[in-house]
Amino acid sequence: ISSEMLEKIFPAFSARYPDIRIYGKADTSRRQMMALHNGDLDFALVTNVERVPGYQYLPVGKSWLALAVRDDSPLLAESRPREGYPFPVIAPELLEGQKFVTLPVSTNSGKLAKDLRSRYGIHVNETLELSDVRSLMDAVECGLGKAMFMSIPAGAKRIRYLSIDGAEAPEQMTELVFRSNQTLSEGMRYLISLITACQ
């Protein structure tokens, strides 16, 4: 659940439907699709999933592998905008020995970040591993370290994104998925419209 959802989408939904409770669950895209298939979720926000018949897929937004730093990080002064990169660019050697908070390699972001650090020989001080991106963003905002993950809207968080010079920034599409045969209530249709319009 992104900060943008907590700051914009859920308050708007709650204002219109104060008696409906939303249950959010953070998990890998693969597990969310399994839960959707089993009827445990009404819809899922996923990335990098194979499209299968029987589901509706609505594009929500694009994301790129990004380096997340606090908005007062000295690395921001070292960064420069560059064509072909989604965020201002820094040299990879500036990350050597820096404190990092990470995601498990069982997640897409965790695997991509580890592969990138290995490919460029970046040795970091991994101080904390967290299970989800929201907790990772909170840790970056609290100054516990930098992080690499697939970018999501940061909302009001004190976080800025950077790209790493020479590193391909894989792009992925986030999609909202629900079962094609599912009857959507008025509230569900409104929530889906808020999510797809916000990105």
URBELDA-V517769 format. One record per run of one state. SS is the DSSP state (alpha for helix, beta for strand, coil for the rest). FROM is the first residue (numbers start at 1). LEN is the number of residues. Records with the same first field share a line. If there is no record, write none. Layout:
SS->FROM-LEN + FROM-LEN
This chain:
coil->1-2 + 17-12 + 38-6 + 48-7 + 71-4 + 79-1 + 81-8 + 91-1 + 96-3 + 104-4 + 120-5 + 131-2 + 142-4 + 151-8 + 165-6 + 180-6 + 199-1
alpha->3-14 + 29-9 + 75-4 + 92-4 + 108-12 + 133-9 + 186-13
beta->44-4 + 55-16 + 80-1 + 89-2 + 99-5 + 125-6 + 146-5 + 159-6 + 171-9
